Amino acid sequence: MRILVTGVTGQVGSVLTGALAEFGTVIAAGRNSLDFGDVASIPTRLDALSPDVVVNPAAYTAVDRAEDEPELAFRINGEAPGVLGRWAARRNVPFIHFSTDYIFGGAGAKPWQEDDAPAPLSIYGKSKLQGEMALRAAGGPHLIVRTSWVYHRSGMNFFRTIAGLAAERQELRVVADQIGAPTSAALIGETLAALLRKSNGDFSGLAAAADGTLHLAAGGEASWHDFATAIVAGLKAPNCPVRTERVIQVATTEYPTKAARPRNSRLDLARLMVLLGRPLPSWQSVLDAELDQWPSLAGPLSRQRPVVT
């Protein structure tokens, strides 16, 4: 079985290339081999790659910049998944596509179920919703996996931002009224692999069992402030060079951003737990596992600060 994984330089894509290797030959497709910015070229490239399964974590993820680049965001997040989906549907090739909690409006405090009505607040969220709709319209066997607050020990993400700032600042101010579940890319890879083992490597069977859509996130809930506080404490434990002494709570209104973000990013995991046969580990234990592999802070770190001042 030939498993095409897109976006392999990204957080989730890089993990999936290893996590899915037990189920077939992984075709790692970066931008050079499959350019989502050039939608017209995608079918020809897919013909050449000839996958038996398509797994698509590739996305335009610069949430604030998307407000200034809507055409590019919609091309990569909205149009490209539809093109891949139609190619896959014509050949009955199973398609796993990754989406986001940002398709929801963020009202209330109840975790979002897979079938709840979307109401995205940002260009990023709207473009990801368009991708979901295009994939469903394609009509082939598919699974849309929505996740939240993804991080990894490499790349540009909140985890690495806090790690970098903790080495520089005595005080951090972090948004405390947006709630979700910090989810490591490693957990996503491990969980998808576990689900596939339960379905005996049957990608189409897994998609059907999940009714086409599945929420995947770490257990529990946290604010960005909670997450930042746990990161700082975790970095101090192995004697990393941490200067931060205080992590102060601030409201979203005190830190306006170009793109609106949902206050409630909780995802209901009931469907996932039925398929998996067990609950997901807590976000704290997932973070501990990531911190156990954290390298020296001497290297360059990212500067993504959507909720940090």
Phi, psi and omega in degrees: 000132179258115185252111178276124175245122179270169173057042189286351173272354178273177185298305184286318181301319181295325179287320185294331179300326176275320185294331184263000185297332181288347184258357179162192178274119182274127174260108183273112185249110171267190183297329181294328182260342179208095187266107181289343175287341178245079188299323183297336182276349189297312182301319179296318179294322178294321176302318181291321182283329174050059180280155172267340177217142174244128176239120191238089170268356182297140181194159167273115189242007179280090192301312181287319181295333179300331178297332178263346181233054185298323182297316179293318180299316181289328178294313184283316186270333185255308184283312186302314177300327177294319178296313177299317182297319180291321176299314182294319182296321180297336182250005182057036179271123179298145186227120173253123185237138181259134179230201197214156172295343183289357174283347179264157184280338175089014179281153174072196182229003181281136177300141182283128173273162184302327186263005178295151183291130178283154176203067187297145183263344189232165174301317178304308180299318180294321180292322178291323176295320178300320177298317177301313183296320180294322180292316178297319181296334180297329170089002181272175176294122186212157173224121175263118180255112177265134178225181186215147169048054186285139177216165180202160181286355172236167178088190182254112182199173185298319180305310182288328176299311180295320178300319179291315181292326180296334178278351186245325192245146175279337184223135174240142175244120190227140182300133186241001183244021167247128189238133178201207178226106175303129188227120181283149175300326179299318179297320179299312179298314181297319183289317178298318178297319179296320178296319180292325176298319180294332178264015179057038177074013182270099182295317179295321179296319177297316179300317180292319181297328180271004181056032172086348182215139184213134174267133182224113178206166176293161180285156179082190180212158182203158167269168173300326178296316177301315181297314180297318180299318179292324178296313181299314180297320181293325178289329179292327186301316178271020177063039171289157182286084183253125178263338187296128178251335183222136171242109189263137178284136171227160178271156177305323181294338179277349181224074182293143177233161182297320179258133175288142180241145180293137175288325181250104177250020178293135177245131178287127185252014184299316181297318179297317183294326176295314181292322184277332181083012180197161175285159174282150176296156180294155179299330180293317180290327176295318177297318178302319179295323179291320179294329179299336181253011184289127180280182174302148179278010184291333182284168179292142180241161182285166177227069177255112189232059181288339185225020182235136174239000000 
